[in-house]
């Protein structure tokens, strides 16, 4: 029993050391997309809802697109990594004129919890899922590292894409519309922007081989 106990303590110690030295928070906020789920709020800050927060791949500009509970916004931001897993994110919203400071705590490289405070305005808390926007120079290498999105056979290649829309960031449905060619290798999706459908995504479906 003593040996087993010592072994268990060693395992726990190693695990604790791994957690303590995990470094999940990125040093820069450039080129990110985060889906935020608000769980509570006070004052003028929403107490529920979902929103998409995005930043430029260069510079210090952001955009916030919210559902029916959260106002849209845009402006400038500052990003300060305060520890291995924590970031202080300050948004200067040019729409409302309000400055909100968010404390982000990363539990992994792509998720965590957040609390927000705006003096005289309110407080807020919730969770976030974290993604990166690819720069043009990174796209080809990123596709090359993953599963091929299309296969060339007999000199031809096709790939199926579908435009989808959502009003809540959870349920995406096909968005009826049309597709036109606007240049070599370029297509344009056109669809009616139905009331409430603020979010759109292009989904790559199963690639088709020409035989």
Secondary structure, DSSP 8 states (H G I E B T S, - for coil): -HHHHHHHHHHHHHHHHHHHT---S-S--TTEEEEEEEEEE-TTS-SSEEEEEEE-SSSSEEEEEE-TTS--EEEEEEEEEEETTEEEEEEEETTT--EEEEEEEEEETTEEEEEEEETTTEEEEEEEEEEE---HHHHHHHHHHS--S---BTTB-B--EEEEEESSSS--EE--EEEEEEETTEEEEEE---TT--EEEEEE---B---
